[in-house]
Amino acid sequence: MGRSVTTTYRLEMTLAVGYATPQCWRSREYGRPSERNLRRELEGYNASLEPGGANQHIGPQGRAIAGRIVHNVSGAVVAEVLLGAPPVVITGRIARARAGAA
């Protein structure tokens, strides 16, 4: 059997549609936990939502609007970034209702 190791830090993203599952922050891959590195990761994730990106199936409603890096043991927030409000996405019945109301 293998062993389980808790990472030192976790990444918590807030998406346009709500909260996302926390992920481990791998310092060797993402760099030291800082606002600059966090912003780079969030912007990279958002770029992957564009057509042709790895996460294009999620669409614009899955955009990260904020994120933070948290120390797993103490719960202290190490870095926090707010990217801003997402674009409004109108779909289905709402769009048809607005078109009919106009």
HUPE-V964108 format. One record per backbone hydrogen bond with DSSP energy under -0.5 kcal/mol. NH is the residue of the N-H (numbers start at 1). CO is the residue of the C=O. E is the energy in kcal/mol with one decimal. If there is no record, write none. Layout:
{{NH;CO;E} {NH;CO;E}}
This chain:
{{9;25;-0.5} {10;70;-2.3} {11;23;-3.8} {12;10;-0.5} {12;68;-2.8} {13;11;-0.5} {14;66;-2.8} {15;13;-0.6} {15;18;-3.2} {16;63;-2.0} {17;61;-0.7} {18;15;-1.7} {20;13;-2.1} {23;11;-2.6} {25;9;-2.0} {26;24;-0.8} {27;25;-1.0} {29;26;-0.9} {30;26;-3.4} {31;27;-1.9} {34;32;-0.9} {38;34;-2.4} {39;35;-2.6} {40;36;-2.0} {41;37;-2.1} {42;38;-2.6} {43;39;-2.6} {44;40;-2.0} {45;41;-2.3} {46;42;-2.5} {47;43;-2.1} {48;44;-1.4} {49;46;-1.2} {50;47;-1.3} {53;50;-2.6} {55;48;-2.1} {56;53;-1.4} {58;55;-1.9} {59;55;-0.9} {62;59;-1.7} {63;60;-1.6} {65;14;-3.0} {66;14;-1.3} {67;81;-2.4} {68;12;-2.1} {69;79;-2.6} {70;10;-2.6} {70;68;-0.5} {71;76;-2.9} {72;8;-2.7} {75;71;-2.3} {78;69;-3.0} {78;76;-0.6} {79;69;-1.2} {81;67;-2.8} {83;65;-2.3} {83;81;-0.5} {84;65;-1.2} {90;88;-0.6} {91;89;-0.5} {94;91;-1.0} {95;91;-0.9} {96;92;-2.1} {97;93;-2.9} {98;94;-2.4} {99;95;-2.1} {100;96;-2.1} {101;97;-1.7} {102;98;-1.1}}
